[in-house]
Amino acid sequence: MRAALGIVSLLLALAIVGVLAKKQVSATRSTVPVLQPAADAPATATVRAQSQQVQQQYQQAIEGLVQQARPLPDDEK
């Protein structure tokens, strides 16, 4: 009887941890924009120009993500 109660409580704790972990993972998952090459960029652009363009695109993407409002958890709404 004691062993059965221990197994049931262990399974219950595991289920609770699984539900909480799934909820946490789904809350932190967000889409990140994919960087696309500019349509007007010449094919013979220098490596330095391409590097600066990629840096600017990353900076713009990060600034856009930082300025977004963080969603509130369900318990604080």
Secondary structure, DSSP 8 states (H G I E B T S, - for coil): -HHHHHHHHHHHHHHHHHHHHHHHHHHH----------TT--TT--HHHHHHHHHHHHHHHHHHHHHS-----GGG-
